[in-house]
Amino acid sequence: MNSSILFILHMPPPVHGAAMMGKYIHDSNVINEAFDCHYINLTTARDLTDIGKIGLRKIRQFVNLLNTIRKEVKRLKPQLVYVTPNARGGAFYKDFIIVQMLKLMKFKVVVHYHNKGVTARQDKVIDNLLYRLFFRNLKVILLAESLYNDIKKYVSRDNIMICPNGIPEQ
């Protein structure tokens, strides 16, 4: 029996880099044949103009997302939960809550960063505290070694995996 993985990742729409990578993972025969895969879309934005904005609809959607994740991890009991978080701003706070909930429920979590921005906020007292909590006991996948500088304050090098990825061949 294959290991069970719950992927909590961005999927289009809207179309942006992290969402396209999520789609490639979702559609990958190699990944889906190697593991017992389950997917939850982390996206709360309807389109590109909605990214970075907050509103009642997004708050409701986020509460529903938390409930969906909680129910699915209890039902599936995955060996691993893979999350593609944002590095800063409101989206990071949303992802922080999700990852902390999963850790409190005792699930093994790995995060895959498709963006950077931690160093831009690490001098803020609240963000520094949240980053310390967020990265505690996490394995982190980065797209390139050079991105390690963005999170090295919070993650030791032995908890980093480098996975250069890109657009699949047509």
Secondary structure, DSSP 8 states (H G I E B T S, - for coil): ---EEEEEE--SSS--HHHHHHHHHHH-HHHHHHSEEEEEE----SSGGGTT---HHHHHHHHHHHHHHHHHHHHH--SEEEE---SSHHHHHHHHHHHHHHHHTT--EEEE-SS--HHHHTTSHHHHHHHHHHHTT-EEEESSGGGGGGTTTTS-GGGEEE--------
